[in-house]
Amino acid sequence: MKKLLLAALLVFGAVGCTNEDKSRETLQKYGFTDINAGGYSFFECGDDYTYATKFTAKNSQGVYVNGTVCCDVLKGCTIKF
C-alpha cells in the first residue's frame, strides 16, 4: 500500500510541475505562434525552477521549434531550446 501511495505521489507531482498558461504567455511575448504546450520536461530546467513545460511552436521566421519553458515564481520564465 505504501508503494502504491508513493507511486501516485510521484505521478501527480510530475503533472503538477507544468504551467501551460504561463508558458503560452511567455512564448507569445517573444513572438511565437501556433503554440502546443503541455507535459513535464524532465531534466531540462535547473533545481531552482518550479515549472518545466515542454512545447512546440512556430517562431517569427515560420519555423517550428521544440523546447522547454522553465518558470519560477520569483525569477520569471526562461525559454530553452
Number of C-alpha atoms within 10 A of each C-alpha: 6 7 8 9 9 10 12 11 12 12 10 10 11 15 15 14 17 23 21 20 11 18 27 21 12 18 21 15 10 11 12 21 17 13 17 14 23 19 17 21 19 11 8 16 19 10 8 10 18 18 27 31 27 25 23 17 21 17 17 11 8 11 9 14 13 13 16 24 28 26 24 13 9 8 11 11 20 16 18 13 10
